[in-house]
Amino acid sequence: MDLFTQIKMAVSVKEAAEYYGLEVNRGSMICCPFHADRTPSMKLNEDYFYCFGCGAHGDVIDLVAKLFNLSSYDAAKKLAYDFGIDPDKPPAAAALRKPKYPLAKAFQNETLHCQRILCDYLHLLAHWKVQYAPKTPDDTLDDHFVEACQMLDYIEDLTDILTFAELEVRVKTVDMLQKDGRIDRLEERLKRTEKEVDARDETEIG
């Protein structure tokens, strides 16, 4: 039995959603994490999810892949690691095994928060690297382009650490990001950038 089937047998969509800090109400509904959802519009069934607002749907592996911007294979590996599923154990043992919850709820939420901000920043940097790249060797380098070149690898590494590293390393990394309000400043910066882009778009349309 392959890893994908093993994960789906051992971890329900609802268990994964709760583990990664999403708030599930009594009717197994949550606010969809994939669009600006003010009232819960995503239904969590045992083996699949469906959002009545944006149409997002899939199984437990799809949910984790979308949450953390991972490939299906990396999402399956993350689930196996977080829920203590050993791919080498017989499938029956994996299915019967209760998921382990090594992380306190607060730490889960903090990790999720850091991951989301780092992923957003990563996308922004990748966009800047293309958008602000110099057209000729004589062009003055744009600050956005310089920042993208300097920060891309570092932010990518941090994202990987929070997704795949041992628990102890993840705890230290989250502490480091929260120290001196580092992650909060980055979040503020992303919000400012978003407003600037919106304002620029409105000017161009007008």
N, C-alpha and C positions, 0 to 999 in steps of 0.2 A: 504493500500500500504506500502511495506516495505521501510526501509531507503535506500537501494541500488537503488531501482527503482526511488525513490524521488530525490536522488542525480543526477542520470543520466538524469532525466527530467529537472533539474534546472541548471546544470553546463555542458557546452560543454567541450570537450577535449582541444580545443584551449584556452578557458577562463582559465582553470586550469593551462595549460602550461605557459601562460603569467603571471598569478597571482604568480606562484612559480619561476618567474625570468628567464624562458627560452625565448630566442629571436626568435620570429616567423616572417618569411619573408612573402612577398606578396603572394606567392603560398601556404601559410600555411605549409611551410616546416621548420624544425628546425634541428640543429646539434643534433644527437641522444645522450642523456645523459648516455646511457648504454654501449657505446663503444667509443674508441678514434676516434671521427668523426670530420674530418677537414672541410668537406663541407656538408651542410644539406642533410641528407638522410632519415629523418623521416617525414612522411606525417601525418598531423593532419586533420582528417575528423571531422564532427560534433560529432559523437558518438564513434569513435574508432581511434586508431593510428596504424601506421605500419612503421617499419624501413626496408628500402630496403638493408641496410648494414648488420645488425645482425639478422634481422627477428623478433625483439621484436614487440609485438602487444598486443592489449587489449582495454578496455574501460577506461573511466576517472578514475575509482577506481583503475584499474590495474596500470595506469600511476603513481598515487600518492603512491600506495603501493610499487612500484619498486623504485621510487625516494627517498623515506624516509625509505625503508627497513621495511615496516609495513605489518601486516596482512590485508586482504581485509576489515575486519570489522573496524579495527583501521583507515585505510585510509578513509573509508566512514565517520567515526566520525570526522576526521580531516577536511574533505571537508565541512561537515555540520557546523562545528564550524567556519571555515575560511570564508565561504560564507553566514553565517547568516541564515542557513536553519533550521527551527524548525520542528523536526520530528512529533510533535503533531498537527501541522497545517494541514488543508486538502490539499491533493495533488495538487489541482488546484492552490491554493494560493502559494504553494512552487514553482510550475512550472512558474508562472507569475512573481514571485519575482525577481527583479534584484539583482545580486550578490553585496555584499557590499565589498568595497576595503579599509579596515581600515589601511592598511600598505602602507607607501610610498615605491616607487620602490627600492630606495637605501636600505631601511631596509629589504625588502623582499630578495634582493640579499645577504645582509650580513648574514641574518638568514640561507638561503640556503647554503651559503659557510660554516658557522659554523657547520651546521647539517651534511654536507657531510664529513667534516674532522673528526667530532666526531664519525660518523658511521664507517669510515675507521679504526679509532683508536680502536674502540670497537671490530671490527672483528679481528684486530691484537692481542689485549689483550686476546681474547677468544682462539685464535690459540696458543699463547704463554703458556697459562695456561695448555694446553694439551701437547704441544710439549716439554716444559721444566720442566714438573712436575718431582719431584724426584722419582727415581725407588725404592729406599729403604729408611727407616727412617734415615739411617746414611749418606745419600748423602748430600753434600753441596748444599744449595739452589741457583739455578741459578738466576741472576739478573732479567732476563726476567720474570721468574715465580713470583718472589717477586713483581715486578711492576704490573703484571696482577692481583695478589691477592689484592694489595692495591688500584688499580685504577678502576677495573671493575664496581663496584657498583656506584661509583661517576660519571663516564662517562655515564653510563646507565641512571642515574638520570638526568644529564644535557640534554641528548638526548630527554628524555621524556618531560622535561620542554619546550624545543624549539618546540616540536611537539604539545603538548596538553595544555600548561599553558595559563592563561589569557594574553592578549596582553602586559599589563604593566610589568608582570613578564618576558615575553620573551624579551622585550626591555632591561630590567636591566641585564638579563643573557647575551645577545649579547654584551652589553657594557662591562660587566665584562670579557668576553672572549677576547675582543679586547684590553682591557686595558693592557698596558705594553707589547703589542705584543704577548700575550699568545697563541692565536689561530695560529698566524703566525709561532711561534716557533714549535708548534705541527705539522703544515703542513710540515715544513722543516725536522723535525724528521722523519715523515712518508716517505718523498721522499728519505732520506738517507737510511732508513731501506729497502726500495724497491730496491735501487741500490745495497745494500749489499747482498740481497737475489738473485738478478740477477747475481751478480759476483760469488756468491757461486754456483749457478746452473751451470754457465758456467764452473767453475773449476771441478765440479763433472762430467759434460758431457765430458770435455776434459780429 
